[in-house]
């Protein structure tokens, strides 16, 4: 990457237990067409509920479709023009099977591969994380063991950018340290022991992983000299617990430049290096030796010419999924993925996941937590010209998979449960999904205003843009009819971004019971946040109608008008229907 980022975790271990595959020699990469259309189903809670009794469905939008019908256990339960659907108030302790059928002009064109979801009553308490500000609302008080259990001891490894006195002079550099403990509990750790110090360099994307075959801990980093980003090296070293650090590689892997990187460990304990190469244009996949510290074979080159960073792979049900973010400075970008059944073989065309801004964040990593998969994306609020009050923090989403298709959803809260994994908690029912919308202005290219309530907000999804034929001075205003009165707890607004010139919307949101008299709920005329807004609603009044007024779109870097970046993807209100 072209900047130093402070990563959420310097020390984490990914543990995988995946089936064995053998890989052939390198062959030219091609991409395979999408041959499976599938639905994902994720069970979730609503705020205030104790039981996980709702299911969120997602599917890949099709170009040959204008309507989707949703089925639960073979029974039609709804239809939509978008790519998502919520099924609420289900019986607890049951397994439900979902599928989706695609229609064009009233004729069925495809049936999605189905997926099951299980409702349940969670056992035990969990830590609750707030995706608005990156803070824990509730945190478990019990002191649990931390670190890596190796033999009879727990070990903790860190790499910190710090200052050290060398030859009487203070020198900045990266220090690797080790601590150990008999219990892994707070207050039981030994004084950190220095393993290595690297002065006047840059080390990014640092991670520690335990290699069970060698009994050693591997440190991987993107290594650069202190004066720029021209070295483009990989740093791989192994650490013997209570012993020494041995560098295996501190050079360009097999002669290729390497910037953003990570390791993927397959189920047979084979390790692979994922590396952004060709000046961040492509991604190389290298097989490593048994020590995980030396590249021995270039397995494949993927995402050619796409300029992707923060590479990561997980494996689920025999499919490999590669995730990455776009190089977009400190501003959000669309996370994308591609999948395959063979690392050395063909990969699907790269696909979008989440929403057009990754919910105002940049993809960082994906990890299995219990039986679930969490996606950690970073909100770089402190790095922007107009800093967000809560600064930098991870925005965590839930990923689901089905036969090469992956989905990812935002939830306001996440409950980390020891017995299950991550339980998503939505801030009320989606009150605006598929409801009517009227606009005071016509949309460009004949796009209707109801596209902002269809649930679809990927970068390629339909967005509403003011027509150039609209009368000058006509109010840029939308009225959303929720069809029934509801107490609103949260509103999400997804707007368009354009590379290099991020656009902030100046707006207000009002509520009405009768569609005539309106009360201001949110005053965003001084807003400088871009792409995705999470808006708390404190008003306890029930409303049927919501009105969005747009006063202008401003380039956050230059302060001038940015109407060329006009585009509203989605307006979503959550809460409790009356």
N, C-alpha and C positions, 0 to 999 in steps of 0.2 A: 504493500500500500504506500501511498505518497504522503503519509503523515503518521506520527506516533499516536497511537490510541492507548488509553488506559483501560485494560481489559477487566471485565467484571471479576473474573477469577484467574489468578496466576497459577493456582494449584488446584487442579481437578484431575480426576482419573476417570476414564471411560472404561467400563467393564462390559464386554460383549460375550455372549454365548450363542453363536450362530453356526449353521451347518457348514460342512467342509465343501469347498470347491477347489478345483485345480485350474490353473490358468495357462494358456498357451502363449506362444511368443507374440511379440507386438505385431499388430496388423493395422492398416489404415482405418481411422475412425469414420464411420458413417452413422447416420441417424435413421432409426426405423420409424415408420409411420405408426400413429396411434391405432392399435388393433383391438384395444379393450376400452370400453366406456364403463366406468364404475361409479358407485356412490359410496361415500363414507358416512358413518353414523357415530356420533359422540354423545354420550350421556352427560348431563349437567344438572346443576341445581339452580334455583332462583334464590335471590337474596331473601333470607328469612326462613327458607325451607331447610329441614333436617335431612330429607331423603333426596337421593338422586333419581328423579322421576321424569325428566325431560330429555329429549333427544334432538340434536342438531344434525341435519343432513346437508351434505355438500356434494356437488358433482361438477364435472367439467362442462362449460357451456359449448354448445355445438353451433356451427355456422348454418346447418341445414334445419334449424329448429326455431319455432316461434312460441312454443308452449311446452311446459313440462308438467306431467302429472305424477303425483307422489303416492306411493302405496305402502301400507303397513300390513304385514301378514296377508298380502294379496288383496286388501281392501283399499279403495281410493280414499285418501284423507285430505287432499288439497291439490292445487295447481298454482303455477307461478311462471313468470317470464324470466326470472333470474336464475341463480345458481345455488340457492340455499333455502331451507325450510325448517321451522321449529315445530316439534311435536310435544305438546305440554300435557301435564297431569296424567301420566301413565300409571298403571298399576305397578307397585313396587315388588321386586323379586321375580320379574318375568323377563324372558328373552323375546325380543321383537325383531322381525326380519323386514328390511326396507329395500325397495327398489324404485327406480324412476323410469318413466317412459317419455320419450321425446316425440313431439308432434310438429308437423308442418302443414298449414292449411287444413287442419282437421284430420290428417292422415298420420298414423304412427310410423316413425322412421327408425327408431332404435329403442332397445331396452337395456338399461344399465345392469351391470353385475351387482348383485345384492350384497348387503352387509347386515350383520346382526348387532344389536345393542342390548345391554342388560341393565335394568334399573335395580337399585339396591339402597339399603340403609347403611351408611358408613359406620364402621366400628372405630372408636377412639377419636381423640381430638387431633386437630391439625393446625399448622401455621397458616394464617391467611395473609396473602400478599395483595396489595393494591396497585393495579396497573396504571393508575392515574399518576402516581407520584413515586413509585418504586419503594414504598415503605410497607413494613409488616404491621397490620392492624392488630393481630394477635400473634404472639410468639411463645412457643412452648418453653416452660421454665426448666425442664429437666436438662441436666448436663449430660449430653450424649458423647460417646467417644468420637474423636475426630482423627483425621489423618489416614494413613495407609497401614493396615495391619500386616506386618511381615514377621513371621515367627511369633515370638511371645511379646513383641513390642509394637507400638504405634510410631510411625514416622511422619514428620511434616517437613515438606520442602518448599522453599520460597525463592523467588528471584526478584530483587528489588533494585530500582534505580536510586542509588544512594551516593554519598560522598565519603571518601576514605583518604587518610593521610598516607602519602607515599613519598619517601625521601624528603620529609619535612614539608611537603606541599599537599594541600587538599585537592583531591582529584575525584571527579564524578565518573561513575561507571555502574556496571551491573554486577551485583553481588548475589551469589548462590549460597544458601545456607540450609542446614539440616538440624532438626530437633527431634528428640524421641521421648517416649513416655511409656510407662507400664500399663496405664489405664486409658490414655487418650483423652482424659478429662481436663477441663480448665484448671490451671494452677499446678499441673503435674509435669509440665514439659521441661526438658533440659534447656540450658542456655544455648541459643542458636550457635552452631559451629560453621565457620566459613569453609566452603568447599572450593570456591573459585571467585575471582574478581576480574572483570574485563573493563579496563578504563577507556574512556573516550570512544565508545561504540554505541550503536543502537541495537537493541534486541526486542523484537516484537512478536506477538502471538505466542507467548511462552506457555508451555504446558508440561506437566509431569505425568508419566504413566508407568505403572508397574508391569514389568515383563515377568510373568510367572515361570517361564522356562529358564531364565537366567538368574532369577531372584534379585534383579537389579531394577532401579528406577531410571527411566529415560527422560531426559529434558530435550525438548525440541523448540527451536526458535528461528525466526527470520533474522539474520545477522547482517548488519551494515556498519561500515566504517563511520566514524563520527562526523565526517565532513560531507555526507551526502547519501544518495541512494543508488550508487553505481556498483557497489560490491555485489549485491544481490546474491547472498550466500545462504545456505542452510546450515544451521548449527544443530548437531545431534551428539549427545553425550550420555553415558550411563554412569550411574552412581551406585556403588556398593554400600548398603546400609552400614553406618558406623565406619565406613572405609573411605576410599578416594573417588574422585570424579575423573572419568576417562573420556576424552573427546574422541568421537569416532569420525565425524565429518564437520569441517568448517570451511566449506568451499561450495562452488556451484555444483549441484548434483548432476553427475555425468556430463559436465560441461555446459549445462543450461542455466541461464539466470533464474533466480528463485526469489520471489517476494512473499506475499501472503502465503502461509502454509499451515498444514495440520497433519496429524497422523490418523489413519484409520486402521483398526485392528480387526481382522476377519476372525471367524469362528474357529479356524484351525491355528490361531495365534500368529498367522502371517501378518506383518505390518506393511502398510503402504503410506508413502508420503504423497500428499496432495499439494501441488505447488503452482502458484500463479507465475507464468513464464512468458517469454517473448514480450518483455516490457508490459506485463500484466494483461496481455491480449488473450492468452490461452491458459488452459489448466493441464499440467502434466501429472500423471499417476505413475509413481515409481514403486517397485517392490523393494523392500529393505531386507537386509540379512537377518539372521536369527537373533542378533543382539539389538535390532531396531535402530542401529546407529550408522549404517552405511547403505546407500542406494546401490542395487545390483542390476536392475533392469528397468527400462522405460516400458511400462505396460501399455499405456494409451495416452493420447492427447485429445482432450474434449473441450467443448465450449470455445472452439477456435474463433478468434477475432471478436469475442463478446465482451472482453474487459470486465471479467468477474473477479471478486475478491472474497476473503473469509471462506475458503472452501471447506466443506464438511461432507462426510458420507455416513449414513446409517444403513443398516440392513434389516428388512422386515419381510418375513414369509418368502424368503428366497429372492427378493428383489433388492437391488442396491439403489439408493436414492442420494443423489448429489445435490447439495444446497450451496447457494452463494448469494452475495449481495453485489450491487452495482457500485462502482467507484463514483461517489457523489459528494465528496467533501464531508461536512458534518451534517448534511441534510438527509432526510429519509430517501429511500429508494425501494423499488419493487424487488422483493425476494423472488428468486427463480430456482427451479429444480429440473433435473433430468433423471431418468431411471433406466435400469438395465438388469438383466439376469447374469451378465458376464462382464466383469471389469474391463477385459481386453476386447470385448465385442462391440456391438452396435448399441447406441443410447437413443432414447426418444428425443425428439426435438425439445429444446428447452421450454419450460412452461412456467407460467406465473402461479404464485401461491400467496394466500392472505388477501391483502388489498393493495391498491396502487402505491401506497407509501409504507407498507409493512407496519401500519398503524403508528406512523410517525417515528420510525426507527430504522436501523440497518441490521440485517441478519448477522449474528455472531456465532452461534453454535446450536446444535440440537443434541439432546441427551435423553436416554431412556430413564424414566423415574418410575419405579415400580412396574406396573403394567401399562403405563402411559408414556407419551413422548412430549417433552417440553421443548419449545424453541425460545432461546434467549436472543433477543434482538436489542440493540443498544440505541437509546434515545440520547443524542448528543446535545442536550439543551444548554449546557454551560459553554459550549464551543461556538454557538451561533451569534450572529451580530446582535440580535435581540434575544437575550438569554431567557430561558424558561425558569421560573422560580425554583423548581425542584432539581435543576441541574442535570447531570448525567446519571442515568440509571437503566437497568435492563427492563424492557417490556416483554413479558413472558406470554407466549401463546401456546395453544394446544394443537398438535399435528395428528392427523389420522391418515391411514394408508389402506389401499385396496387395489391389488393387482396392477401396480405401477402408477396409480393415481394417488396424489397426496393433496390434502387440504389443511388449512391452518386458520384458526378463528381467534378473534379477540374476545376476551371476557374481562369485565371490570375487576373481578377478584379471582384468585386462585387459592385453593385450599390444599396444602401439602399434607397428605395422609400417609402414615407409615405402612398401613395395611393395603393401600391401593395404588398410590402414586399422586398424581395431580388431579384434583376435582375442580372443574371449571364452575364458576359461580357468576351467573348473568344478573345484571342489575335490573331485574324485572323482565316481563314479557316484551317482545318486540311489537310495539303498538302500531308501527307504520309499514310493516312489510306488506306490499301489494295493495296498499290503500290508494284512493284517488288523489291526484295532485293537479291543481290548476296554476297556471302561470300568467302573470300580467304581460309577458312578452312572449313572442314566438321563439321556438328553438331553431338553431342552425340545422340545416340539412334535414328538416322535417322531424327532428327528434322530439318526442312528446315529454312533457314534464314528469310523467309518472315513472320515468327511468330512474329517478332519484329515490324511489321506494321499492325497487325490484330486488334489493339485496345484493346486487352485483357491483363490486367496486374494484375489480382488477384493473390494471393499467389499460388493457384492451377492451374493457367493458364500455357500454354506452354511457356517455355523460351529457348533461344538458349545458348547452352553450347559447348565449344570447345571439339571436339572428342579426346579421348585419342590416337586415331590412326593417328592424324594429324602429319605431318612431323615436326620435331623439327626445329625451326627457321622460320617456315611459318608465314607470317604476319597475325595477328588477325585483320581482316579488313572487313568492310561491305560497300557496295555501294548501296545507295538507289536512285532509279530512280523515281522522282516525276511525270514523264510523260510530264510535261510542265514546262516552266520557271516560277519562282515566286519570289517575294520579301519576304524574311523570317524575321519574327519578333521575334520568340521564338522557342526554341527546348527543349523538355522534354525527359530525359533519365531515364528509370526505370530499376534498377538492383536488383539482388537477395540479400537477407540478410539471415544470418544463426544465430540462437540463440547464444548469448554470444560472438560472434566474428564478429563484423560488418566489412564489406569489402568495401573499397573505390576503385573506378576505376581510373586508370591513363590513359588519353585518349586525343585525339584531334578530332575535327570535321572540315572538309573542304568542300568547295563548288566548283562546276564546272558547266560551261555552256555547255560543249561539251563532258564531261566524260573523257577528256584527261588531260587538264590543271586544276589544283586545287589551291584554295586559302584558307589559314587557317582562319577559323571563330572563333573557340574556342580552346584555349590551356589549357587543363585540366590535364597536366602531374604532376601538384602539387596539384591536388584535394584531399581533405580529407572528403568531404561530402559523405554521404552514402544513397543508396536506391533510391532517387528521386531527380533529378537535374532540376532546372528551369534556362534556359540559355538564356539571352538576346542576340539578334543579331542586331548589329548596322549598319552593312554593307548594303547600299542601292542597291547593285548590285542584279540583278535577276539571279537565278541559277536553273538548272534542276536537277543536281545530288548532293547528299550529301554523304560524306565518313566519317565513324567512324573508327578510329584506336584505338585499345586497347593495351597499353604498359605494363600493369601489373595490378594485383589486390592485394591490401595490407590490412592486418589486422590493423585497426586504433589503437588498443590497444598495440600490440606487435611490429608493424612495419615490420613483416615478410610477406612473400608471402602468399596469401590466394586464390590460384587458386582453391582450393576445394570449394570455395563459388562462383565460376564462374556461371553466368547466367544473360542474358539480356532479360528482359521481353518486353520492348517497347521502340521504338525510334519514337518520334512524332515531326514533324515540323509544325509550324503555320505561316500563313502569307497571302499574297495576290497574287493569280495567275496572270500572265501577261495577 
